[in-house]
Amino acid sequence: KLVAFQLQRSGGSNNKELNAFFHDMLEGYVPTKSAYTKARQKLSVSCYDQLNEQVLEGINDTTNWKGHKVKAFDGSTVQLPNSKECIAEYGSYSTAQDYKDICLSRISLLTNVLTKTILSAHMTKYNSSEQEHFHLQETHIETNDLLLMDAYYGKASILSTIRNKGAHFIIPLKGKKHVVRRFLKNKSRKEELIEISFKETNIKEKYTE
């Protein structure tokens, strides 16, 4: 019941949501906000991973764009409560403005753009790198996938991993916008070969219009 309540929440206050969900189900008994908070703390996050895997198994994953499964990878940071448990797990960091210690975490998502499903999600310490988060998700990247990412993920280790899996990527050309503008202005050219060199590897990709 607790997991079902979590999944159907619409963003209202705890008291309002608890009353709307449990009143009829439990014949008038509604758990208090405090009881709900304590029960939620005992809930293992792994249950959501298992539920998501079951959902993904039931989805027809043949939807594609020009033969590619289109997936998007992105990350962000979230501020967590300054509780002892959160700080012990994720650490605390000083803000640049008032040097106040806050608890932060880094999160990342890999989604299937066409089926609008979350394939994988992770939350780690704030000082985790983009590479670390990508490698947590890479088991869900398959041959011929088309991966959409921000320029921050244009690291050699990430791009070479994608190509070694037989997948493809689209990322903004950081610091090379003039290359894109030149290509778009030239109406006679349908494609252009762009070479991106790295210390670890040399990747050549053909980008079509």
N, C-alpha and C positions, 0 to 999 in steps of 0.2 A: 504493500500500500504506500509506503514511503517513497519508493522509486516512482510509482505511478503519479503520485502527487507532485514530485519534483519535475517530471516530464511535461505535465499539463499546465504548469503555472503560467499565468498571463502577465505577471509583473505588478500585481496589486500588493497591498500590505499583507503581512503574514496572517493577521487575524481574519481578514476578509477572505483570503484564499483558503485558509484552513476550514473556516465555517462553510464555505461553498462546496468544498470537496468532501469533507467527512461527515457533515450533519446527517444526511440521508443514509450514507453507507454504514455508519455506526449507530444508527437509531437515536440520533440526537446528541450523542457524545462527541465533543470536539476537543482534540488535544490542545493544550495550551501552547503558546509561542515558545515557552521555555522547554517544554517536553519535546516539541518538534526540533529545536536547536540541538538538544542532547542526543536525540535519535539520529539526526543528520551527521553528527560528529562520529558516530559509530559505523556509519555506512562506508564500505570500502569502495574506492573509486574504480576498482577493477570490474565491478558489476556493470558499469557503463560501457567499458570496453567490450565486455561479453555481449551486452545487449546490441551494441553497434555492429559487432561481427554477425550476429543473427539477422539483423536488418539487412546488411549488405548481401548476405547469402540469398535472401529472398528477392533481390532486385535483378531485373534483366539488364545485365551490364554490357549489352551489345551496341548501345547507342554510341554513335561516333560522328566525327566531323571529317569528311574526306579520308576516312579510314583510320583516323586517330581518336583515341580516347583523350579528351581534353581535361587536364587536371591543373589545379592552381595551388601554389604553395605560398604561404605568407605567415608572418609572425607579428607579435606585438608585445607590449608589457602591460601588466595589470598590477594595481596596488591592492595588497591584502591587508586584513586586519592586523594590527600590531599586537597580536596575542603571543604568548610565550611559545605556543606550538608552531605558529607560522614562522616566527623568527628563527626557531631551532631548525626548521626544515629548509627555509629559503634565505635566511640572513636578513640583516637590516642595512640600509644605505642612507647616507646623508643627502638631503636636498641641497641644490646649489644656492637657493634663495635664503633660507633661514637656518640651514644646517640641521634641520630636524630629522631624526632618524625615522624612516618609514620602511615597511616591508614590501618588497617588489618581487615579481616573478616574471619570467619570460615564457610566452606561450606560442605555439605554432599549430597551424592546421593544413592538412592536405585534403582538398575536396575534388570531387568529380563535378566539373562545371555543367555538364549536360544532364546528368541525373540529379544534380543538386543534393548530393550526399556527402557527408564527412567520412573520409576514408581512414583518417588517423588524426589524433590530437595529443599534444604533449604540453606539460607545464614543468619547468625546471627552475633552477636558481637564476637570478637576474643576470649574473655574469656569464651565463652560457653563450656560446658564439652561434652565429648563423650556421656555420658548418656542423656543429654538434646537433642542432635541431634538424637540419636536413637529413643527416645520417640516421636519425631516429625514425624518419619517415620513408627512407629509401626502399624498404621492403615492399612498399605498395606501388613502386614505379615499375612498369612493365615495358616490354619491347613495343616500339611504335607509339608509345604515349607521347602526347604533346604537352609539355609542362610550361605553365605561365608563372613567371616569378618577377619580383622586383629587382632592380639593379644591385641591391645590397647582396643578393645571392649569386652574383656573377663571379664567384671565386673559382679558381682552377680546380680544386678538389671536387667541388659540386658539379661543375659543368663536365668534367671528365668522367665522373661517375654516371651521369645521365647518358652520355654517349656510349660508354662501355656497356650499358644495359640495353643499347639499341633504341633508346628513346630520343626525343627531340625537345628543344626548349625555345621559348621566346622570352627575351628580357630586354629592357631598355638599354641602349648603348650609352652607358654612363660616360659623359664627357665627349661623346662623338655624335651629337645631335646633327651636326653639319653634314655627316654622311647620309643620314636619313633624309634630310631636307633636299640634298642634292639629288638623291635617287627619286624622290617624289616629284621633283620639278622636271625631271627628264622623262617625258611621256613616251619616248621611243624605246626605252629600256624596260623589259618585262622582269628581269632578274639581275642580281648583282652578287658576285662572290666576295665575301668579307672574311678576312683572315684575322683571328684574334690570337695573339701569342701570350703564353704564360711561362713562368719559370719551370713548372713541373711538366707541362705538356703543351702541345701545339694542336689546336682544334681548328678544323676548317669546316664551315657549314655553308650550304647554299640557301639563301633566303629568297623566296619568290614573292612576287607582288600579291 
